[in-house]
Amino acid sequence: MLKLFSFLTIIPFFASSQNTIPRKHIQLTAGTSFNGTGDIRGFAFNTEYGQYFKKKLSWYIGIGGTIHDKVEPIFYTDQSGNSVDGSVRATTAGFQITGLLSYSIFRNDEHNFFVRTGPLLRYQSTSYWDALAVYHPAGTGLPIPVVAFFILVHKELWLLAVLLNLVMTFQ
């Protein structure tokens, strides 16, 4: 009878520890982001919801975005001797949604190592220029600098891509 009692008390213990692994989760991320060649700093954010539908399979849906800005400094002195900040500012911003299918290679109540893949749809728009020329008063005869923007490519982008992530989470 003691062996039977020990067996029955151990099963609920292991069964309850199995239930400590979350089946659903929400993840919020935010941080510094770099655009272009890495010289344009910005901010990135993402919200993600995930749910397991099998022991090792789960799905995720995410919404996120980025915003980056840059300043091209232009300072000059006007005819009255006042210092003027005529700097040119530009911004790139984007918004994206993802839908991912995930396979957990290793998963317990403290760690989860998984691979996931799926589509990403992103819209991005920018006011950045491809080339910028500043013509100073000495060269133009005008009392203020003249700024010329050269736009060589379309500045709006729709992107459909496939993501592949290898992820390790831990508590």
C-alpha positions in Angstrom: 0.0 0.0 0.0 2.9 2.4 0.7 4.2 2.0 -2.9 0.8 2.8 -4.3 0.5 5.9 -2.1 4.0 7.1 -3.1 3.1 6.7 -6.8 -0.1 8.6 -6.4 1.6 11.5 -4.6 4.4 11.8 -7.1 2.1 11.9 -10.1 0.2 15.0 -9.0 3.5 16.7 -8.2 4.9 16.2 -11.7 1.6 17.0 -13.3 1.4 20.3 -11.5 5.0 21.2 -12.4 4.1 20.5 -16.1 1.4 23.2 -15.8 3.8 25.9 -14.7 5.0 26.2 -18.3 3.0 29.1 -19.8 0.8 28.3 -22.8 0.3 32.0 -23.7 2.5 35.0 -23.4 2.6 38.7 -24.3 5.9 40.4 -25.0 6.7 44.1 -25.1 10.1 45.2 -26.4 11.5 48.7 -27.0 15.0 50.1 -27.4 17.5 51.9 -29.5 17.6 51.2 -33.2 20.0 52.1 -36.1 19.0 52.8 -39.7 20.9 53.1 -42.9 24.6 52.5 -42.4 24.1 52.7 -38.6 24.6 56.5 -38.4 20.9 57.3 -37.9 19.8 56.5 -34.4 16.2 55.9 -33.5 13.7 54.0 -31.4 12.1 50.6 -32.1 9.2 48.9 -30.4 7.3 45.7 -30.7 4.3 44.0 -29.1 3.8 40.3 -29.5 1.2 37.7 -28.5 2.0 34.0 -28.6 0.1 30.8 -27.8 1.0 27.1 -27.8 -1.5 24.9 -29.6 0.6 21.7 -29.4 3.4 20.6 -27.0 6.1 22.1 -29.2 4.2 24.2 -31.7 3.0 27.7 -31.2 1.9 30.8 -33.2 2.7 34.4 -32.7 1.3 37.7 -34.0 3.2 41.0 -33.6 2.8 44.7 -34.2 5.8 47.0 -34.1 7.5 50.0 -35.6 10.6 52.2 -35.8 11.3 55.9 -36.0 14.7 57.5 -36.8 15.7 61.1 -37.2 18.8 62.9 -38.4 19.9 66.6 -38.4 22.1 68.2 -41.0 23.4 71.2 -39.0 23.3 74.6 -40.8 24.1 77.7 -38.8 24.6 81.2 -40.2 24.5 84.8 -39.1 21.8 87.0 -40.6 22.2 90.6 -41.8 21.4 91.9 -38.3 24.2 89.8 -36.8 21.8 87.2 -35.2 22.9 83.6 -35.0 20.3 81.5 -36.9 19.8 77.7 -36.7 18.7 76.7 -40.3 19.4 73.0 -39.7 17.6 70.5 -41.9 15.9 67.6 -40.2 14.6 64.3 -41.7 12.7 61.3 -40.3 12.2 57.7 -41.3 9.4 55.8 -39.7 7.9 52.4 -40.3 5.1 50.1 -39.0 5.0 46.3 -39.3 3.0 43.3 -38.5 4.2 39.7 -38.3 2.6 36.3 -38.1 4.9 33.5 -37.0 4.8 29.7 -36.5 7.2 28.4 -33.9 8.8 25.0 -33.0 10.3 24.6 -29.6 13.5 22.5 -29.7 13.8 22.6 -25.9 11.3 23.9 -23.5 10.8 23.8 -19.7 9.6 26.1 -17.0 12.8 28.2 -17.0 14.1 28.0 -20.6 12.7 27.9 -24.1 14.9 27.4 -27.2 12.9 27.7 -30.4 12.9 28.5 -34.1 10.1 30.4 -35.8 9.3 31.6 -39.2 6.6 33.5 -41.0 5.6 36.6 -43.0 6.4 40.2 -42.2 4.5 43.1 -43.8 6.1 46.5 -43.3 5.3 50.1 -44.5 8.0 52.7 -44.3 8.3 56.3 -45.3 11.2 58.7 -45.2 11.9 62.4 -45.7 15.6 61.7 -46.1 17.4 63.0 -49.2 19.8 61.1 -51.4 22.0 64.2 -51.7 22.0 67.6 -50.0 23.8 70.7 -51.2 24.1 73.9 -49.2 25.0 77.0 -51.1 26.3 79.7 -48.8 25.6 83.5 -49.1 29.1 84.2 -50.4 28.5 81.9 -53.4 24.9 82.9 -54.2 24.7 86.6 -53.3 21.6 85.9 -51.2 21.5 86.9 -47.5 20.7 83.3 -46.4 22.1 79.8 -47.3 20.2 78.0 -50.0 19.5 74.3 -49.5 19.0 71.9 -52.4 17.6 68.4 -51.9 18.2 65.7 -54.5 15.7 62.8 -54.4 16.8 59.9 -56.6 14.6 57.1 -55.4 11.0 56.7 -54.2 10.7 57.4 -50.4 7.8 55.1 -49.5 8.2 51.4 -49.2 5.9 48.4 -48.8 7.8 45.2 -47.9 6.7 41.6 -47.7 9.4 39.4 -46.3 9.9 36.1 -44.6 11.4 36.1 -41.1 13.4 33.3 -39.6 14.3 33.6 -35.9 16.3 31.4 -33.6 15.3 32.4 -30.1 16.4 31.5 -26.5 14.3 32.8 -23.6 15.0 32.3 -19.9 13.7 33.4 -16.5 
